């Protein structure tokens, strides 16, 4: 299959940050990300109010299981029906589910069972939504603008975290969980008309997925396509190793370090903020530059350098040094992550992109978070220093893969 067969007149070749079509997509994605952040605050607040801390933790984790189990199937759905249709449908279902729970909580008061059902529904819909989101950028802009689009996407994610969490807290404080859920639903709803207005390039009929095959056959074809591809196979492995080594230290390890070193909650917040600033700076750099030369080399060396910084984080003398190291980690992780996504999107045939994205998403958003309890248990038994080093080594293996496979090391992004 050839990516050059895409309809040449259906999208603009102008710079992504000046393209109204891309900006409509960006506004929709940003609104959805802010809504997601508000939703997670509302869910955690409502779960704590309705049950014990352990029950609240189970509710918060309930979405991970369907997300992990259904992600590969979600990639098939995205490729079969088209990413824009799937994203619109996913946002519509998420909006309806959140508003229904908001109305239920407003009428009946807090309860764990509607929250658990909502978490499971969100996880199942995420399994379809996330591969479709990853497959959409190549349909709305030219290949040469995909790195810039990844930068814009990174900025939208950071904006969602920074704005969404305080909005969710404000909504819960003023009107309770029902108000916070209602706000989340409205923000997600804003994305739907914007997505409907986004123009996408169509695949030729010969490249359509699923016309003559079962869904199982489409899934097998997608996995085989990745396995045979000279760049996608090692890149997928490198991304998986990087995520597996990265999630524990940054999501659990920082909390453990703050408690162990006496930095307190404020110190932990500053370290996490340092990571966010670094990742945001990486996204801004790629948005402004539009591309970077020697993309394969940059991915390899930023992953290797980032793994060293992760290992060093457990050995810094004070919170100020930890903030600086976290900023470096965020910058390097932001660069490697965005460039890896751009390489996936430019190297994969668009007819397979939903399935390609689903494989990396299953690891980063499904399997990798499940390692966090293991990270905490090992840190409790052996200390934070050794487990940070082991995690850094796993992350560094991703860089080794990128450096040792010639096709990936020499991979370039279109300009």
N, C-alpha and C positions, 0 to 999 in steps of 0.2 A: 504493500500500500504506500501511497505517496502523499506527503503533506502538501505538495505543490498543487494538488488537484483542488484545493479549497477555492471557493468562489472568490475571485479577486476584487469584486466591487462591493462586497457586502459590509466591509469595515474600512475605516480610514487608516492611512499609513502615517498620519501626523503624530507628533510626540504625545505620549500617553497623557501627560499632565495638562495638555491643551486640547485633548479630544473630548468633546461633549459626551460621546458614547461611553468612554471609559470613566468619565467623571460621574455619570449617572450610576454606573455600576459601583463606583467607589462610594457614593453617597448611600446606596442601598446596603452595601456590605458594612459600612461604618454604623449605620443605624441598627443593623442586625447584631453587630458585635456589642454595641452599647446595651441593647436589649438583653443579650446573653448575660452580660456582666450584672445587670440589674436582677435578672432571673436567679442567678446563683446566690446573690446576697439574700434575695427574698426567700429562696428555698432553705438556705441555712438558718435564717432567722426563724422562719415558721417551724422548721423541724425542731429546733432547740426549744421553742415555746410549747410545742405539742408533746414532746417526749423527753426521754433521758438523753444524756450525751452520746451513749452508745447507739441508741436508736436513731438519733440525728445523723451519726456517722454512717449508719447503714443506708439511710435515705439518700445521703449525699453520694454514696458509692453505687447506688442502684443503677445509675445510667451507664456505668462502665461495662456491665456484662452484655447487654444487647448491642452496645456500640462495638464491642470487640467481636462478638459472634456474627454480626450482620454486616460488618464493614465491607467485606469482599463482595457480598451480594449487592451492596449499595453501589459499588463501582460498576457492576454489570448494568444495573438500572440506569445509572447516569449515562452510560454509553448507548444503551438501547433507546432511551427516550429523549436524550439531549440534555445537557447540563442546565440550561436556563429553565426549561420546564420543571426539572427536578428541584432546582433551588426554589422556584416560585411555589411549587406544591409543598415543599418541606417547610418553608416559612409560613405558609397558610396553616398547615397542621400545627406547627409550634405555637402560632399566634392563638388559634382557637383553643388549644389545650391550656395555655397559660391563662387566657381570659375566663375559661370555664372554671378553673380552680380558683381564680380571684373571686368570681361570683359565688362559688360554693363557700369559700371561707368567709365572705362578707355576710352570707345568709345564715350559716350554721356555726361559725367559729372554727378554731384550729383543729386539725386532726391529722394523724400520721398517714392513714391509708390513701387519701387523695394526693398527698405529697409524694408517696412512694410510686403511685400509678403515674403521676406526672413525670417523675424522674425516669421511669422505665420508658415512657413514651418519648421523652426528649432524647434518651440514649438511642432508641430505635430510629428515630427520625435523623439524628446526627449521623448515623451509619450511612444514610443515603445522602444527606446534605453535604457532608464534608468531601467525599469524592467528587460530587458535582461542582462544588466551589473550586476545587483544584483543577477541574477540567475546563472551566469557563474562560479564564483569561485568553488562551490562544484563539478563542472564537470571537473575541471582541476587539482585538488589536493585532498589529503585525508582529511577526516573530522578533523583529529587532527591538520591540518595545517591552518585551516580557520581563526583562530585568527591572526596568523602571516600574512596571506594574507590581512586581513583587515588593519593591520598595514602598509603593503606595499602600499596598496591602498590609505591610508591616506597620506603617504609621497608623492605619485604621485600627489594627489590633491594639497597639499601645494606647491610642485615644480611647478605645472602648474600655480598657482596664482603668485608665486614669479617671474617666468621666463616669463610667457605669457604676463602679462600686460606691462612690459617694451618693449618686442619685438613688441607688437602691437603699442605702442606709437612710437617706432623707425621707424617701417614700415610706419605709417601714416605721420611722420615728413619728411621722405626721399622721399616717393613716393605717398603720399596721401592715401585716403581710399581704392582705388583700389589695391594698393600695399599691404596694411595691410590685405585686404580680400584674396588676392592671397596667402599671406604667411599662413594665417589660413587654407585655402584649402589644401595647400601642406602638412602642418603638420598633418591634419586629414587623408590625403591620405597615409601617411607613416604607419598609423596603420593598413591599410587593408591587405597588404601582411603578416604582422606579425601575425594578427589574423588568416589568412588562414593557417599558419604554426602551430597553437596551436592545440594540440590533446585534445579531450574531451572524457569523459566516456559517453556511451550511456545508455538510459533508456530501460529496457526490453519492448517488444511490449505491454504487459499487462498494463504497466504504461503510455503508450502514451496518450496524451491529444487530445480530439477532434475527435478521430477516429469514434465514433458512436454518437457524440452529436453536437448540434449547438454551435456557439460561445456564445450565451446568456446562454445556459445551462452550459457551461464551466465556465462562469463568476459566475453564481449562485453557482455552486459547489465549486468554490474557496472561495467565501465569506462565505459559510456554513462551509467549512473546517476550516477557521480561527476562526469562531465563536465557533465551538465545541472544539477547541484545548485548552488543559489546560494551555499551556505555551504561545502559539502564540497570543491568544485573549488578555490576560492582557498585554503582551509585546507590541503588536500593539497599545493598548490604552496608555501605558506609553510613547512610542515613540512619539505619536501624541501630548500628553499634553506637553512633553518636548519641541517639536519643536514649538508649538503654543506660549509657554512662552518665548522662546529663540530668535526667529527671530526679534521681534520688538526692544528689547534693543540693540542687537548687530548690527543691520543694520540701524536703525533710531536713537535709543537712544544715541549712542556714538556721532553722529553728533550734536544732540540737546545739549548734555552735553558740548561738545567742544565750541559751540557757546555761551551757557549760562554762562560758567565759564571763557571764554576768553582764552581757550587753543589754539585756532587757528587751521588751517588745519594741521600744523605739529604735534600738540598735538594729534589731532584725529588720524593721521597716526601712531603715536607711540602706542596709545592704541590698534588700530586694529592689529598692528604688534605684540604687546604683546599676544593678543589672538592667532595669527597664530603660534607664537613660542611655546606656551603652547600646542596647538593641535598637532603641529609637534613632540613635545617631547613625547606626548602620543602615537602617531603612532610609533615612534622609539622604545619606551619601549615594545610595543606589538610585533614589528618585531623581537626584540632581544630575548624576553622571549618566544614568541610563544604561550603562554597561561597564564591565571591567574586563581588561584583556587577561588572557591566561586563566580562564575561569576554573579549569580543572586543577591547576597548580594552586590557585587561591583557596579553593575548597580544602585541598589536602593540608596546606600549611596553616590555615586558620583553625581547622579541627585539631591538628597537633598542638598548636600554641594554646588553644582553648583548653585542651586536656591538661596541659602543664599548669595553667592558671587554676583549674578546678582542684588539682592536687595541692596547689599552694594555698588555697583558701583556708584549709584547715590548720595552717601553720603560721598565719599572720599574727603579729604581736598585739594588735588592738583593732577596735571597730573601724577606725579611720582607714587603716590599711585594707581591711576587709571590704569596705565600700569601694576603694580604688580597684582592688582585684575583681570585684563583682562587675564594675563598669567595664573592665577589659574583657571579662567573660561574655558580657552582653554584646559588646561590639563584635567580638570574634564569632560568637554563635549567630548573631544577626546576619553577618556577612555570609558565613558558610551555609546557613539555612536558606537565605533568599537565593543565593547563587545555585544551590542544589535544586531548589524548586524550579528555577528558570531553566536549568539544564534538563530536568525531567520534562518540562513542557515544550522545550524546543527539540528534544531528541525523540520523544515519543510520538508515534502516529496519533493524530487527534481521535481516531476511531477507538483507540485503546486507552486514552488518557484517564478516563474515569477509573478503569481497573488498575492502571499503574498507580494512581493517587491513592486508591483504596488500600493497596499493599503497604505503602509507607504510612498511611494514616492509621492502619490497624496496629502497627508497631508503636508509633509515637503517641497515639491517643487511646489505645486499648491495652496493649501488653506492657509498655514502659511504665505507666502509672501503677500497675500491679506490683512492680518491684519496690515501691516505696515502703510497705511494711517490712519487707526483707532487709532493706537498707537500715531502717530504724532498729530492727532486732540485732543485726550484726554490729551496728554502732554501739548498742547497749552492751554487747558482749565483749567487743574488742576495742572500743573507743572510736572516736570520730576520725582521727588521723588515718589509721589503716584503711577504713572503708572509703574515705575520700580518695585515697591513692588507688585502690582497686577500681573505683568508678572512673577515675581519670584514665586508668589503663584501658578499660573497656572503650571509653570514648576515643582514646588515641588510636585504637585499632581501626576505627573508621578512617582516620587520616592515613594510616599505613596502607589500607586497601586503596584509597584514592591515589596514593603516591606510587603504589607498586603495579597498578594496572595501566599499561600505556594508553589505551583508548580513553580512559577516564582522565588520566593525568594531562593528556594533550587536548582535552575537549575545550572548545571555544563556544562562546555565545555569539549569535548574529549581531551585527552592528548596523 
